[in-house]
Each structure stands twice: as structure tokens, then as C-alpha cells.
Amino acid sequence: MIPLRAGNPSRTALAAAIHRATHQLIEAGSIFRDDLAMRILGDDAETLVRNSEQRPSSRRMRLFIAARHRFAEERITHAIRNGVRQVIVLGAGLDTLAYRLTHIEGVRVFEVDHPSTQAWKRESLDRAAIQVPSSLSFVPVDFEHESLTIALERAGCILSDPLFVSWLGVVPYLTDEAVDATFKSLASLNADVIFDYANPPESYSPEQRAAHEQRAARVAAIGESWQTYFDTSELHDRLVRLGFAIVDDYGPAEIAARIFKTQIPMLHRNGAHLLHARSRPA
């Protein structure tokens, strides 16, 4: 999913996993509970989390990652209660959703990711003795070169049935062409999709712009640059043209009010948004 140097797993996927684990300790999982977050990091978990804890500047990113998982998983749970039995995790990284849904009978999860990152994930699961449930299918895909729908169908996904798609922490790292191809693939399905995106840097305040440029330089240095941003109105228009209905789009103020239960936009992070859209092809 995330562009990689050949043969290497995604370092930003590891960073997101560390943030999820750190949230379990520092905030006691108050926004998003993940009992496997520490285990999947393996023997280095305590060191990785301690290093993260010592960087106060990482708090906003950590809380945003917790918020986006809560946003997604609350809606996935609601969809399952209403009969959806196929969940797609795009750019799964070290996400643990599939290993925490095993108590719900009949739900199939398809983890889609770059082959190198997926191989690393499977090694991490094995080292942590986290059992891979029979309800999970691994789907290796390089979005820059392969079709999502073909890969899902090959893995046994029934594309004519309702799907719920969680696509977190991926869109900014893809080219606009790859994002557009994914939108078009998802628009052809009976699918709900949740993803996060950021507004263009030119819309930020000078302080936000400076902080953004520092973070952008760090991810670029590890070969996983931010490439795609969206103006909110233009994105909504684009999705509607493709056949989506916008269910919700939470910007910083909405995330603060609806997830953190405060009127203070504590996550004023690069115009970050959480979007839920629904496609219902004729």
C-alpha cells in the first residue's frame, strides 16, 4: 500500500503501531482500546514505547491515530450489527482489528497491504504468538501497479455483497492517480469506506505550516513522502461524481467535539480529517 523501497516494510506503519501501543499506556487506551497493541511490537515493545513517551511533540499524532481507529471501529461494529460480514483493511500495517473480531461469528476480514509490509506483519504475528484466525485473508497488493478489486476477488472476497472498508494512514502517501484508482474501484462496490486525509499545506496557519514541513521532511527522509492532499469541498464533489454519498467528514473541531468530547480543537493537526463515505451502485 504505502510506497516502499524494494524489500523493506513500511516504517510509518511501525510508527503508527508504536503510537497505538503508547496510547494504551499513557492515556490508558481511553480513546481507543487495543489489547494487542503492545504484543504485536514484540520484545522491543517497551523500549519503543518508552522512546515515544519521551517525545512530547508526538502527542498530537498519537491522539489523532487513536481517534481515527475509534472512528473506524465504532462504525465497523455498527455495520456488523446491521449484517455486514466482510471487512477490508487497506494498508493494514500492524493493525490488530482482525485478531480482535474473532468472537463475532461469520465475519471475514481481508488485510490488504504491500507484499513486503505484509510479510513483516506475518513474522511479527508469529513472534508474538498471535494466532491468525481462519476468518482472515492476507491480500498482497501494490496499489501503484495492481487492481484492488481483482486482488480481493482472488482472495475470495464476494464483491457483490456489502463491504466495510477501513483505509487509515495511507491516502497521504499515495499518488493522486493511485488514490483515484482506489476511489473508482470502491465506487463500483456496495461499500462503506473510512479514510483520513489532510488539507493542502497552503491552507494552514504559519505555525502549522512550519510544523508540517518538519514532519514532512522526516517522513521523506525514510522514503515515504506525503504526496496527496485534498481541499474538502473538492474532495466531496469528486466522491459524489464517482457515486459516493458523504456520511460524515470530521475535521479538527468535529474530532474534538465528537470523539474527545471537548469544544477545543486539540487535534489541529495539518487540517486532518476523518471521512466516512458510502457507495451504493445501481
C-alpha positions in Angstrom: 0.0 0.0 0.0 2.4 2.7 1.2 5.3 3.2 -1.3 8.3 1.3 -0.2 11.9 0.8 -1.1 12.0 -2.7 -2.6 12.1 -5.4 0.1 11.6 -3.2 3.1 8.5 -2.9 5.3 6.8 0.4 5.9 8.5 2.4 8.7 5.4 4.7 9.0 3.3 1.6 9.7 5.7 0.7 12.5 5.4 4.3 13.8 1.6 4.1 13.8 1.7 0.8 15.7 4.0 2.4 18.3 1.6 5.3 18.7 -1.3 2.9 19.3 0.7 1.0 21.9 1.9 4.2 23.7 -1.7 5.4 23.9 -2.6 2.2 25.8 -0.1 3.2 28.5 0.0 7.0 28.6 -3.8 7.5 28.2 -4.8 4.0 29.3 -6.5 3.4 26.0 -9.1 6.0 26.9 -9.8 6.9 23.3 -9.1 3.6 21.6 -8.6 0.2 23.3 -6.3 -2.3 21.7 -5.2 -5.2 23.9 -2.8 -6.5 21.3 -1.0 -3.2 20.5 1.9 -4.0 22.8 2.2 -7.7 22.0 2.5 -7.2 18.2 5.5 -5.0 18.7 7.4 -8.0 20.1 10.3 -7.9 22.5 11.2 -4.3 21.7 7.8 -3.0 22.7 8.7 -1.5 26.0 11.8 0.3 24.5 9.8 1.6 21.5 7.0 2.9 23.7 9.4 4.4 26.2 11.2 6.3 23.4 7.8 7.5 22.1 6.7 8.6 25.6 9.8 10.8 25.9 8.9 12.8 22.8 6.0 15.2 24.0 5.8 16.5 20.4 4.3 13.1 19.3 1.2 13.5 21.5 -1.0 15.1 18.8 -0.1 12.4 16.3 -0.7 9.7 18.9 -4.1 11.1 19.8 -5.1 11.5 16.2 -4.2 7.9 15.4 -6.3 6.7 18.4 -9.2 8.9 17.3 -9.1 7.6 13.7 -9.2 4.0 14.9 -12.0 4.7 17.3 -14.0 6.4 14.5 -13.4 3.5 12.2 -14.1 0.7 14.6 -17.2 2.2 16.1 -18.7 2.3 12.6 -17.4 -1.2 11.6 -19.1 -2.6 14.8 -22.3 -0.8 13.8 -22.2 -2.2 10.3 -21.6 -5.8 11.6 -24.6 -5.4 13.9 -26.6 -4.5 10.8 -25.5 -7.5 8.8 -22.2 -6.7 7.1 -19.9 -9.7 7.0 -16.9 -8.6 5.0 -14.4 -6.1 6.4 -11.5 -4.8 4.2 -8.4 -3.2 6.0 -6.5 -1.4 3.3 -2.9 -0.6 4.3 -3.2 -2.9 7.3 0.3 -2.5 8.6 0.3 -3.8 12.2 -3.4 -3.2 12.7 -5.0 -5.7 15.1 -8.7 -5.4 14.2 -8.9 -8.9 12.6 -7.4 -10.5 15.7 -9.9 -8.8 18.0 -13.1 -9.7 15.9 -12.8 -13.4 16.3 -15.7 -13.5 18.8 -18.1 -12.4 16.1 -19.1 -15.4 14.0 -19.3 -15.2 10.2 -17.2 -12.0 9.7 -14.4 -12.2 7.2 -11.5 -9.8 7.3 -9.3 -9.1 4.3 -6.0 -7.3 5.1 -4.6 -5.6 2.0 -1.0 -4.3 2.0 2.2 -4.1 0.1 3.8 -7.5 0.0 6.9 -6.5 1.9 4.9 -4.9 4.7 2.6 -7.9 4.8 5.5 -10.4 5.1 6.9 -8.4 8.1 3.4 -8.3 9.7 3.1 -12.1 9.5 6.6 -12.5 11.0 5.5 -10.1 13.8 2.4 -12.1 14.5 4.3 -15.3 14.6 6.9 -13.9 17.1 4.2 -12.5 19.3 2.3 -15.8 19.2 -0.8 -14.0 18.0 -3.0 -16.6 16.2 -4.1 -15.8 12.7 -7.8 -16.6 12.6 -9.3 -18.7 9.8 -11.6 -15.7 9.1 -8.7 -13.6 8.0 -7.2 -13.5 4.4 -4.0 -11.7 3.6 -4.2 -9.8 0.3 -0.8 -8.6 -1.0 -1.2 -5.6 -3.4 0.9 -2.8 -4.6 -1.7 -0.1 -5.3 0.6 1.8 -7.7 0.5 -1.2 -10.1 -2.3 -3.6 -9.2 -6.1 -3.6 -9.2 -7.7 -3.8 -5.8 -10.9 -5.5 -6.9 -9.0 -8.2 -8.8 -6.8 -8.9 -5.8 -9.8 -9.0 -3.4 -11.8 -11.4 -5.7 -8.7 -13.6 -6.0 -8.6 -13.8 -2.2 -12.2 -14.9 -2.0 -14.0 -11.7 -1.3 -17.6 -11.7 -2.6 -17.6 -8.3 -4.3 -21.4 -8.3 -4.8 -22.0 -8.5 -1.0 -21.8 -5.5 1.3 -18.3 -4.5 2.4 -16.9 -2.2 5.1 -13.5 -0.7 4.1 -11.1 0.8 6.7 -8.3 2.8 4.9 -6.3 4.6 7.6 -3.0 6.3 7.4 -2.5 5.6 3.7 -4.0 8.2 1.4 -1.4 11.0 2.0 1.4 8.6 1.0 -0.1 7.6 -2.4 0.0 9.4 -5.7 -3.2 11.1 -6.7 -3.5 8.6 -9.5 -3.4 5.6 -7.1 -5.9 7.3 -4.8 -8.2 7.9 -7.7 -8.0 4.3 -8.9 -8.9 3.1 -5.5 -11.8 5.5 -5.2 -13.1 4.2 -8.6 -12.7 0.6 -7.5 -14.6 1.2 -4.3 -17.3 3.2 -6.1 -18.1 0.0 -8.1 -18.8 -1.9 -4.9 -21.6 -2.0 -2.3 -19.2 -0.4 0.3 -18.8 1.9 3.2 -15.3 3.3 3.3 -13.5 5.3 6.0 -10.2 7.1 5.4 -8.2 10.0 6.7 -6.8 12.9 4.6 -5.2 16.3 5.1 -6.0 19.7 3.6 -3.3 21.3 1.4 -0.4 22.9 3.4 -1.2 26.4 1.9 -4.4 26.4 3.9 -2.5 26.1 7.3 -1.5 28.9 9.6 2.2 29.8 9.5 2.8 27.9 12.8 1.0 24.8 11.4 2.8 25.1 8.1 6.2 25.2 9.8 5.3 22.1 11.9 4.0 20.3 8.9 7.2 21.0 6.9 9.3 19.5 9.7 7.2 16.3 9.8 7.1 16.1 6.0 10.9 16.2 6.0 11.1 13.4 8.5 8.9 11.0 6.5 10.5 11.9 3.3 13.9 11.0 4.8 12.7 7.5 5.3 11.4 7.2 1.7 7.7 7.5 2.5 6.8 11.0 1.4 3.4 12.7 1.8 2.2 13.2 -1.7 -1.6 13.8 -1.7 -3.8 16.5 -0.1 -7.4 17.4 -0.6 -9.5 20.5 -0.4 -12.5 19.3 1.5 -15.2 20.7 -0.9 -13.3 19.5 -3.9 -12.9 16.0 -2.4 -16.6 15.8 -1.6 -17.5 16.8 -5.2 -15.1 14.2 -6.6 -16.5 11.4 -4.4 -20.1 12.4 -5.3 -19.3 12.4 -9.0 -18.0 8.8 -8.6 -21.2 7.7 -6.9 -20.5 8.1 -3.2 -22.7 9.7 -0.6 -20.8 11.5 2.2 -21.9 10.1 5.5 -19.6 12.2 7.7 -16.4 14.3 7.4 -14.9 15.2 10.8 -12.3 18.0 10.7 -10.3 19.0 13.8 -13.3 20.7 15.5 -15.6 17.7 15.0 -13.0 15.3 16.1 -12.5 17.3 19.3 -16.3 17.6 20.0 -17.4 14.1 19.0 -14.5 11.9 20.0 -12.7 13.9 22.7 -15.9 15.5 24.0 -14.4 19.0 24.1 -15.0 22.2 22.2 -11.3 22.8 22.0 -9.8 21.6 18.7 -6.9 19.8 20.4 -6.0 17.9 17.2 -5.5 20.9 15.0 -3.0 18.8 13.0 -2.5 19.8 9.4 -6.2 20.1 8.7 -6.6 16.3 9.4 -10.0 14.8 8.5 -11.8 11.5 9.1 -14.2 10.8 6.3 -17.0 8.1 6.0 -18.5 7.7 2.5 -20.9 5.1 1.2 -21.2 3.7 -2.3 -24.4 2.0 -3.5 -24.1 1.2 -7.2 -27.3 0.7 -9.1 
